[in-house]
């Protein structure tokens, strides 16, 4: 059975290599993957990826949400694969052709995950983007449509909210990876949160999530290691 800590993806949402290194040292035994996003990767480049791989047993989730012409995306994923990262993300709204190019760039080493609808998005923000009808009234329909594009293109899985993960697992099977951001333990919910479609760690895993992305509740805790252990224990209760 998968260890509870291996469900946890911790995003290194900090601006410098030193800050990232410090968090890796604290959490290296408490999480399954470290997520490197745009801010840190632009700031440090591959150095942070190499540091994680050299100093911990955790994998690397390179969350760049690539979106460009197919050949550019393919070359970007090829570069990520040379870093031996576990996952790299690509926006699904680029369409099946871009997703297929991404998958071909990942080869055997690096799995491509399609970003469906950002967990910061809600009905109002989708209307701002000129979406209408069922895509707005039922966001899960839009998520499932984009997940189907990712599946057809050969992606290993998708990024979705905990509200849609059960539907994705039911439709595409247990082997289609579901990574759920927007995770907020009940003890960490704050007012003014920029995440809209949120779930607790236990809810997400119980609904079928293979990985959960938990950042702020760990990073801002007085004791980040203890917070990560607390989340792992919550996951353990539903396994």
C-alpha positions in Angstrom: 0.0 0.0 0.0 1.2 3.5 -0.8 2.7 5.3 2.2 0.5 8.3 3.2 3.4 10.8 2.8 3.8 9.7 -0.8 0.5 11.3 -1.7 1.8 14.7 -0.6 3.3 17.1 -3.2 4.8 20.1 -1.6 5.2 23.2 -3.9 8.4 25.1 -3.4 6.7 28.5 -3.9 9.7 30.6 -2.9 11.9 33.0 -4.9 15.4 31.8 -4.1 17.4 28.6 -4.1 18.5 29.0 -0.5 14.8 29.1 0.7 14.0 26.1 -1.4 17.0 24.2 -0.1 15.9 24.9 3.4 12.4 23.6 2.8 13.7 20.5 1.1 16.0 19.8 4.1 13.0 20.1 6.5 10.5 18.1 4.5 12.6 15.6 2.5 11.3 12.7 4.6 7.7 13.9 4.9 6.5 14.3 1.3 6.6 12.2 -1.9 7.3 15.0 -4.4 8.6 18.5 -4.5 6.8 20.8 -7.0 8.9 23.4 -8.8 6.8 26.1 -10.4 7.4 29.1 -12.6 8.8 31.5 -10.0 11.5 29.2 -8.6 12.4 27.6 -12.0 12.8 31.0 -13.7 14.8 32.2 -10.7 17.1 29.2 -10.3 16.9 27.1 -13.4 17.8 23.4 -13.2 19.9 23.9 -10.1 16.9 23.4 -7.8 15.9 20.2 -9.6 19.4 18.8 -9.2 19.5 19.8 -5.5 16.3 17.9 -4.8 17.5 14.8 -6.7 20.9 14.8 -5.0 19.6 15.4 -1.4 16.3 13.6 -1.0 14.5 10.5 -2.2 11.5 12.6 -3.2 10.6 13.0 -6.9 10.4 16.3 -8.8 7.2 17.7 -10.2 8.1 20.4 -12.8 4.9 22.5 -12.9 5.5 24.9 -15.8 2.0 24.6 -17.4 3.4 24.7 -20.9 1.3 26.3 -23.6 2.8 27.1 -27.0 3.0 25.7 -30.5 3.4 21.9 -30.6 7.1 21.8 -31.5 8.0 24.3 -28.9 6.1 22.3 -26.2 7.7 19.1 -27.3 11.2 20.6 -27.0 10.3 22.0 -23.6 9.2 18.6 -22.4 12.3 17.0 -23.9 14.4 19.4 -21.8 12.4 18.5 -18.7 13.0 14.8 -19.4 16.7 15.4 -19.5 16.5 16.6 -16.0 14.9 13.3 -15.0 11.8 14.9 -13.4 8.8 12.7 -12.6 6.1 14.9 -14.0 5.8 18.0 -16.1 2.5 19.9 -16.8 0.9 21.2 -20.0 -2.3 23.2 -20.4 -5.0 21.0 -22.0 -6.8 24.0 -23.6 -4.0 24.0 -26.2 -5.8 20.9 -27.7 -4.9 17.3 -28.5 -2.1 18.1 -31.0 -0.1 20.0 -28.4 -0.7 17.4 -25.8 0.5 14.6 -28.1 3.6 16.6 -28.9 4.3 17.0 -25.2 3.8 13.2 -24.6 6.3 12.4 -27.3 8.8 14.8 -25.8 8.5 13.1 -22.4 9.5 9.7 -23.7 9.8 6.9 -21.1 11.3 9.1 -18.3 8.9 11.9 -17.7 5.1 11.7 -17.4 3.0 14.5 -18.9 0.0 15.8 -16.9 -2.7 17.9 -18.4 -3.9 21.0 -16.5 -7.7 21.0 -16.8 -9.2 24.0 -15.1 -7.2 25.9 -12.5 -8.5 25.5 -9.0 -8.5 29.3 -8.6 -11.1 29.5 -11.4 -14.8 29.8 -10.7 -18.0 30.5 -12.7 -17.3 34.3 -12.7 -13.7 33.9 -14.0 -14.9 31.5 -16.8 -17.5 34.0 -17.9 -14.7 36.6 -18.1 -13.0 34.3 -20.5 -16.2 34.1 -22.6 -17.2 30.6 -21.6 -20.9 30.1 -21.5 -23.6 27.4 -21.1 -22.7 24.1 -19.4 -19.0 25.0 -19.2 -19.9 27.7 -16.7 -23.0 26.1 -15.0 -21.2 22.8 -14.4 -17.4 23.2 -14.4 -17.0 19.4 -14.0 -18.2 19.0 -17.6 -15.4 21.2 -18.8 -12.9 19.4 -16.7 -14.0 16.0 -18.0 -13.9 17.2 -21.6 -10.3 18.4 -21.1 -9.4 15.2 -19.3 -10.7 13.2 -22.3 -8.4 15.2 -24.6 -5.4 14.4 -22.3 -6.4 10.7 -22.2 -6.7 10.5 -26.0 -3.3 12.3 -26.4 -1.6 9.7 -24.1 -1.0 11.9 -21.1 -0.4 10.0 -17.9 -3.1 12.0 -16.1 -4.4 15.4 -15.2 -4.5 18.1 -12.6 -8.0 18.7 -11.3 -9.8 19.8 -8.2 -11.0 17.4 -5.5 -14.5 18.1 -6.6 -13.9 16.4 -10.0 -11.5 13.6 -9.2 -14.1 11.0 -8.5 -15.7 11.6 -11.9 -12.4 11.4 -13.6 -11.5 8.1 -11.9 -14.9 6.6 -12.8 -14.7 7.6 -16.4 -11.0 7.0 -17.2 -10.0 4.3 -14.7 -7.7 4.0 -11.7 -4.5 4.1 -13.7 -5.2 7.6 -15.1 -3.3 9.8 -12.6 -5.2 12.5 -10.8 -3.3 15.2 -9.0 -5.4 17.5 -6.8 -4.3 21.0 -5.8 -6.3 23.4 -3.8 -6.0 21.2 -0.7 -6.9 22.8 2.6 -7.0 20.8 5.9 -9.9 22.0 8.0 -7.5 23.5 10.5 -5.9 25.7 7.9 -8.8 27.4 6.0 -8.3 31.2 5.9 -10.5 34.1 4.7 -9.5 35.6 1.3 -8.0 32.4 0.0 -7.3 32.6 -3.7 -8.3 28.9 -4.1 -12.0 28.5 -4.9 -12.6 24.8 -5.5 -11.0 23.3 -2.4 -11.1 20.0 -0.5 -9.5 18.5 2.5 -6.7 15.9 2.2 -8.9 13.0 3.4 -11.7 14.0 1.0 -9.4 14.2 -2.0 -7.7 10.9 -1.4 -11.0 9.2 -0.5 -12.4 10.4 -3.9 -9.5 8.9 -5.7 -6.6 11.4 -5.8 -3.2 9.8 -6.5 -1.4 13.0 -5.3 -2.5 16.1 -3.4 -0.7 19.4 -3.6 -0.4 21.0 -0.2 1.6 24.3 0.0 0.4 27.1 2.2 -0.9 25.0 5.2 2.6 23.4 5.5 4.8 26.4 4.5 3.2 28.9 6.8 2.8 26.5 9.8 4.9 27.2 12.9 6.4 23.7 12.3 6.2 22.7 8.6 7.4 19.2 9.3 4.8 18.6 12.0 2.1 20.0 9.6 3.1 17.6 6.8 3.1 14.7 9.3 -0.4 15.8 10.4 -1.6 15.8 6.8 -0.1 12.3 6.3 -1.9 11.1 9.4 -5.2 12.5 8.0 -4.6 10.6 4.8 -3.9 7.4 6.7 -7.4 7.4 8.2 -9.0 6.9 4.8 -6.6 4.3 3.3 
